[in-house]
């Protein structure tokens, strides 16, 4: 299971080598468990600060959610800012928002500074709403400018429909700071930077356990050990019981994605923008144009990690046609799913877990900016530079519900879908009624 699956990103990935498993005894300042975006980012930040690093990966570099997601690099967190404000207060919420912006900048700057190939960055993201709520959307725009010094462009219904040819969307906010890109090639480029800077990456090397030693820790795999002072857990939705309390604090949540055939001139009849698009539903559709005239479309949140490509294609084709019926007959060329690690509070776990033990995990739903800044914050803490990890003190290891957790999450998701349906139906009826 721990290998690259058949998706758009693996079909267009940069050439990469298969790295040898860990063998024998090695030493390093820090051992990082997991070579997804969080682990790679943490390793790069530590190497940049002069630390020696060994990175252990159960499968291949970025084979999981880090390399097969929507490819959106945007401000914010999986949890909404208003909820963060209620839980942490305005000053901490503002500081966390600035961290999220820094995460976007990390990815952009790394690509530019090091000339990482194949990342295909494209600016802009439209956040559309599927019911008429212009006043509240403008208030949100104004609040973001006033409270967070972050400026969004407001688009009325006419401007939205000029870009997106559907009756389902009303107004939108445009994020000019964010962008979309090829996440797998970014991770592969980052892995190359790590190795050229002296970091060691071992694939097919799942961590079995971590043992306490007098001077630090020993990380044990099936064929080797790493003696180190610090250990950073960067597990995602595929992490198992070997991660202990951290694994009991997040749920593996699946999302689905498809790639359409080349649409040629048909595409402009539906989507007339290079911006990425996401709607405001609790489990949103999100999509963007790739290769000039294909749609990469993702959506749905579920605890069922469906692997049947035909069935996945059917499900998301229905979602596409719900928004763009003019694309009827569209063929799906690739369909895939992936597991993300979601905490109940929807924020990542960025925290110490004990002396020399650190969590940099649970970035489900909004990881392409938050995992890089998480890696930087943990590296700063290990090197004694800052205590910015304390900004996450309100988001600890809340129990995920154990065996009942997935069923509870699925029930919540079903309820949110019903709420979305009624809200959108009311708005559509109101828009269709004569004034």
C-alpha positions in Angstrom: 0.0 0.0 0.0 2.8 2.4 0.8 3.7 3.4 -2.7 2.7 5.8 -5.5 -0.7 5.1 -6.9 -2.2 5.9 -10.3 -3.0 9.6 -10.3 -2.3 12.8 -12.2 0.7 13.7 -10.1 2.5 10.4 -10.5 1.9 10.5 -14.2 3.7 13.9 -14.4 6.3 13.5 -11.7 9.9 14.4 -11.9 12.3 11.5 -12.2 13.2 10.1 -8.7 15.3 7.3 -7.3 14.2 4.7 -4.9 16.1 5.2 -1.7 17.5 2.3 0.3 15.9 1.2 3.6 17.7 1.9 6.8 20.3 -0.7 7.6 22.4 -1.0 10.7 23.1 1.6 13.3 23.3 5.3 12.5 23.4 8.5 14.5 22.0 12.0 13.9 20.9 15.0 15.9 17.3 14.5 14.8 15.3 11.6 13.5 12.1 12.5 11.6 9.5 9.8 11.1 7.5 10.4 7.9 8.7 11.8 4.6 5.6 13.6 3.5 5.5 17.4 3.3 5.7 17.9 7.1 8.7 15.6 7.5 10.5 17.0 4.5 9.9 20.6 5.6 11.1 19.9 9.1 14.2 18.2 7.8 15.0 21.1 5.5 14.5 23.6 8.2 16.8 21.7 10.6 19.5 21.2 8.0 19.4 24.9 7.3 20.2 25.4 11.0 23.2 23.0 11.0 21.5 19.9 12.5 22.2 16.4 11.1 19.0 14.6 10.1 17.8 11.1 9.3 14.4 10.9 7.7 12.5 7.5 7.9 9.6 6.8 5.5 7.4 3.6 5.6 6.8 3.9 1.9 8.1 6.4 -0.7 8.7 10.1 -0.4 5.3 11.9 -0.4 3.4 8.9 -1.6 0.4 9.7 0.6 -1.7 12.8 0.9 1.3 15.2 0.5 1.7 14.1 -3.1 -1.8 13.5 -4.3 -3.9 16.4 -3.0 -5.7 19.3 -4.7 -2.4 21.3 -4.9 -3.8 24.5 -3.2 -1.3 26.6 -1.3 -3.4 29.1 0.6 -3.6 31.2 3.8 -5.5 29.9 6.8 -6.0 26.6 8.6 -8.4 23.7 8.3 -10.3 25.3 11.2 -11.9 28.6 10.4 -10.6 31.9 11.8 -13.7 32.7 13.7 -13.5 29.4 15.6 -9.8 30.0 16.3 -10.7 33.5 17.7 -13.3 32.0 20.0 -10.9 29.4 21.3 -7.7 31.3 21.5 -8.6 35.0 21.5 -7.9 37.6 18.9 -4.1 38.1 19.4 -3.3 34.4 19.1 -5.7 34.0 16.1 -3.9 36.9 14.4 -0.5 35.3 15.1 -1.7 31.9 13.8 -3.0 33.6 10.7 0.4 35.2 10.1 2.0 31.8 10.5 -0.3 30.5 7.8 0.8 33.3 5.4 4.4 32.5 6.2 3.7 28.9 5.2 2.6 30.0 1.8 5.7 32.1 1.4 8.0 29.3 2.4 6.7 27.1 -0.5 6.8 29.9 -3.0 10.3 31.1 -2.0 11.7 27.6 -1.9 10.5 26.9 -5.5 12.0 30.2 -6.8 15.2 30.2 -4.8 16.2 26.7 -5.7 14.6 26.5 -9.1 12.6 23.4 -8.2 11.4 21.8 -11.5 7.9 20.7 -12.5 6.1 22.6 -9.8 3.8 24.5 -12.2 2.8 27.4 -9.9 -0.3 29.4 -10.9 -1.6 32.3 -8.8 -5.1 32.9 -7.5 -8.0 31.1 -5.8 -11.7 31.9 -5.9 -13.8 31.0 -2.9 -17.3 30.9 -4.1 -20.6 30.6 -2.2 -23.5 28.5 -3.3 -26.2 30.8 -1.8 -26.9 34.5 -2.0 -25.0 36.2 0.8 -23.3 39.3 -0.6 -23.5 41.4 2.6 -21.9 38.8 4.8 -19.2 38.1 2.2 -18.3 41.8 2.0 -18.2 42.0 5.8 -15.8 39.1 5.8 -13.6 40.8 3.2 -13.6 44.0 5.4 -12.9 42.0 8.6 -9.9 40.2 7.0 -8.5 43.6 5.9 -9.1 45.3 9.3 -8.2 42.5 11.7 -5.6 40.6 9.8 -4.3 43.1 7.2 -5.2 40.6 4.5 -6.9 41.9 1.4 -9.3 39.9 -0.7 -11.1 40.9 -3.9 -14.9 40.8 -3.8 -16.7 39.5 -6.9 -20.4 40.0 -7.4 -22.6 37.4 -9.1 -22.1 38.8 -12.5 -18.3 38.8 -12.2 -18.4 35.2 -10.8 -20.5 34.0 -13.8 -18.1 35.6 -16.2 -15.5 33.2 -14.9 -17.6 30.2 -13.9 -20.5 29.4 -16.1 -22.9 27.9 -13.6 -26.2 28.9 -11.9 -25.1 27.4 -8.6 -22.6 30.1 -7.6 -23.4 33.6 -6.3 -20.6 35.7 -5.0 -16.9 35.1 -4.4 -13.7 36.3 -2.7 -10.4 36.1 -4.6 -7.2 35.3 -2.8 -4.3 36.9 -4.6 -1.6 35.7 -2.2 -2.2 32.0 -2.7 -1.4 29.7 -5.6 -1.8 26.2 -6.9 0.9 23.8 -8.0 2.2 20.2 -8.4 2.7 19.1 -4.8 4.5 15.8 -5.6 7.2 17.5 -7.6 7.6 20.1 -4.8 8.2 17.3 -2.3 10.5 15.4 -4.6 12.5 18.7 -5.2 12.6 19.2 -1.4 13.9 15.7 -0.9 16.7 16.4 -3.4 17.6 19.6 -1.5 17.8 17.6 1.7 20.1 15.0 0.4 22.4 17.5 -1.4 22.7 19.2 2.0 23.8 16.0 3.8 20.4 14.8 5.1 19.6 11.1 4.9 16.3 9.7 3.6 15.4 6.0 4.0 12.4 4.7 2.2 10.6 1.4 3.0 11.7 1.9 6.6 8.7 2.0 8.9 9.3 3.0 12.5 8.6 0.1 14.9 9.2 1.9 18.2 11.1 4.6 19.9 13.2 3.8 22.9 14.4 6.2 25.6 18.2 6.4 25.9 20.3 8.3 28.5 21.4 10.9 25.9 18.2 10.9 23.9 16.3 8.3 21.9 16.7 5.3 19.7 14.3 4.9 16.8 14.0 1.3 15.7 13.0 -0.1 12.3 13.0 -3.7 11.1 16.5 -3.5 9.8 18.2 -0.7 11.7 18.3 2.0 14.4 18.8 5.7 14.6 20.3 7.2 17.8 19.4 10.8 18.2 18.6 13.5 20.7 15.3 14.5 19.2 12.5 12.7 17.4 9.8 14.4 15.3 6.7 12.5 14.4 5.3 13.6 11.1 2.7 10.9 10.5 -0.4 11.5 8.3 -3.6 9.6 7.9 -1.8 6.3 7.3 0.0 6.4 10.7 -0.6 3.4 12.9 -0.6 2.4 16.6 3.2 2.8 16.8 2.6 6.5 17.1 0.8 6.0 20.4 -1.1 8.9 21.9 -0.7 10.9 18.7 -2.4 8.2 16.6 -5.3 8.2 19.1 -5.7 12.0 18.6 -6.5 12.0 14.9 -8.8 10.3 12.5 -7.9 9.0 9.0 -10.3 10.9 6.7 -10.5 10.3 3.0 -11.1 12.6 0.1 -11.5 11.8 -3.6 -10.1 13.4 -6.8 -10.3 12.9 -10.6 -8.7 14.1 -13.8 -10.8 14.7 -16.8 -9.9 14.1 -20.4 -8.7 17.1 -22.5 -11.7 19.3 -22.9 -10.3 21.7 -25.5 -12.8 24.5 -26.4 -15.4 22.9 -24.2 -13.6 24.0 -21.1 -14.3 27.7 -21.6 -18.0 26.9 -21.7 -17.7 26.0 -18.0 -14.5 27.4 -16.5 -13.0 30.6 -17.8 -10.2 31.3 -15.3 -6.8 29.9 -14.3 -7.7 30.5 -10.6 -8.2 27.5 -8.4 -11.8 27.2 -7.2 -13.4 26.0 -4.0 -17.0 26.4 -2.7 -18.2 27.2 0.8 -19.9 23.9 1.6 -18.8 22.0 4.7 -17.4 19.3 2.3 -16.6 21.4 -0.7 -15.9 20.8 -4.3 -12.4 22.1 -5.2 -10.9 22.2 -8.7 -8.4 23.8 -11.0 -7.2 23.6 -14.6 -4.1 21.5 -15.3 -2.3 20.9 -18.6 -4.2 23.8 -20.2 -7.5 22.1 -20.7 -8.1 19.4 -18.1 -10.0 19.7 -14.8 -8.5 18.3 -11.7 -11.6 18.0 -9.5 -11.7 16.9 -5.8 -14.3 16.7 -3.2 -16.2 14.7 -0.5 -15.1 14.0 3.0 -15.6 10.5 4.3 -14.1 7.8 6.4 -14.4 5.3 3.5 -11.1 5.2 1.5 -12.7 4.0 -1.7 -10.2 2.5 -4.1 -12.5 1.5 -7.0 -11.4 4.0 -9.8 -14.6 3.4 -11.8 -16.8 4.1 -8.8 -14.7 7.2 -7.8 -15.0 8.5 -11.4 -18.8 8.1 -11.3 -19.2 9.8 -8.0 -17.1 12.9 -8.9 -18.5 13.0 -12.5 -21.9 13.5 -10.8 -20.5 16.3 -8.8 -19.0 18.0 -11.8 -22.2 17.8 -13.8 -24.2 19.1 -10.8 -22.2 22.3 -11.2 -21.5 22.3 -15.0 -24.2 20.3 -16.8 -22.8 21.6 -20.1 -19.9 19.2 -19.6 -22.2 16.1 -20.0 -20.4 13.3 -21.5 -17.0 14.2 -20.0 -14.7 11.3 -19.6 -12.5 10.7 -16.5 -9.0 9.6 -17.2 -7.7 9.1 -13.7 -9.4 8.7 -10.3 -7.8 8.3 -6.9 -8.4 8.7 -3.2 -6.2 9.5 -0.2 -6.2 9.5 3.6 -5.6 12.7 5.6 -5.0 12.9 9.4 -7.7 15.1 10.9 -7.8 16.1 14.6 -11.2 16.7 16.2 -10.4 20.4 16.6 -9.3 20.5 12.9 -5.9 22.1 13.8 -2.5 20.4 13.4 -0.6 18.8 16.3 2.5 21.0 16.6 3.8 20.4 20.1 6.3 18.6 22.4 5.2 15.2 23.4 7.9 14.7 26.0 11.6 15.4 26.4 13.1 15.4 22.9 9.8 14.1 21.3 7.8 16.4 19.0 4.6 16.2 17.0 4.3 17.9 13.6 1.3 16.1 12.2 -2.5 16.1 11.5 -2.5 18.7 8.7 -5.6 17.2 7.0 -7.7 19.5 4.8 -5.3 22.4 4.6 -1.7 21.1 4.7 0.3 22.6 1.8 1.0 25.8 3.7 0.6 24.6 7.3 2.9 21.6 7.1 5.8 23.8 5.9 5.3 26.4 8.7 4.8 23.6 11.2 8.2 22.2 10.2 9.8 25.6 10.7 8.2 26.1 14.1 9.4 22.7 15.3 12.9 23.3 14.0 13.0 26.7 15.8 12.0 24.9 19.0 14.6 22.2 18.7 17.3 24.7 18.0 16.2 27.0 20.9 15.3 29.9 18.6 11.7 30.6 19.4 8.7 29.1 21.3 6.2 29.8 18.5 4.9 26.3 19.0 3.2 27.6 22.1 0.7 29.3 19.8 -0.9 25.9 19.4 -1.2 25.2 23.1 -5.1 25.3 22.9 -5.0 22.4 20.4 -3.8 19.3 22.2 -4.2 15.6 21.8 -8.0 15.3 22.1 -9.2 11.7 21.9 -10.5 10.8 18.5 -13.3 8.6 19.8 -11.5 5.2 19.3 -13.5 2.6 17.4 -16.5 4.8 17.3 -14.6 7.8 15.9 -15.0 7.0 12.2 -18.8 6.3 12.6 -19.2 9.6 14.5 -17.3 11.5 11.9 -19.4 10.0 9.1 -22.6 10.9 10.9 -21.4 14.5 11.3 -20.5 14.7 7.6 -23.9 13.5 6.6 -25.6 16.1 8.8 -23.4 18.9 7.3 -24.4 17.8 3.8 -28.1 18.1 4.8 -27.5 21.6 6.2 -25.8 22.6 2.9 -28.6 21.2 0.9 -31.3 23.1 2.6 -29.3 26.4 2.7 -28.6 26.2 -1.0 -32.1 25.1 -2.0 -33.6 28.1 -0.2 -31.2 30.4 -2.0 -31.8 28.9 -5.4 -35.6 29.2 -5.0 -35.3 32.8 -3.9 -33.1 33.6 -6.9 -35.5 32.0 -9.3 -38.6 33.7 -7.9 -39.8 37.0 -9.6 -39.1 40.2 -7.7 
